[in-house]
Amino acid sequence: MNLRPLNLREKRLLDLYSYCQLGMTPQTFYAKWQVSQEEIAAVCSRSISTVPCWFRKGRSYRRPTATDLRHLALMDFLLDHFDQIPEELRDNLCSTQLKDEHT
């Protein structure tokens, strides 16, 4: 197996990403984008029954994880900048299954 070493620029990017406090709450994402809670569940790889708990008050409230907040922030970034991402790069971001659905 030929592993590709990281150059200095790539190491800086790795550090930047690793220590980034990127996050967006489900409430903020839901208020910004016309999406369903089912779509939020798909973005965060959560069950459909989990997401409504993030919007509840009181004892039935469940806090989203840092991973959930990061998923929503990354999706927000991609939605905001989709047109600026070169098609070749967009193709690399999506699985072949998703690409097949859009062709």
Steps between C-alpha positions, in 0.01 A plus 500: 500500500644837398403757758519860390696718743354833605683813395518809722189659346299182550620469860386857568158421352478185712580700814256776407218253445585292808478797737217683325196557718266477203139453602145604421197422713208312348277798580725740306530260206123440497431875512741573213414220257163365391566144613308238692611341822534178300755671274688627805504143631649381170772770504597401856460122445244483779167327530192701409381469861817665637472840331167610656664455843745776403210743460312413821503688828526359848581145602441346159764730341809322374816691414655436156859381511797704383508269197139590417581872526802454273295310241245781490769769474674316216169451318422870550840589353447271200152640437626858524796440268370227269523712185859597580616139530641371169294218350793257518536564872123468555514165321771385738289599801207282399475125490448327166145418609418869544671593172295235319177648639581846362611399149 
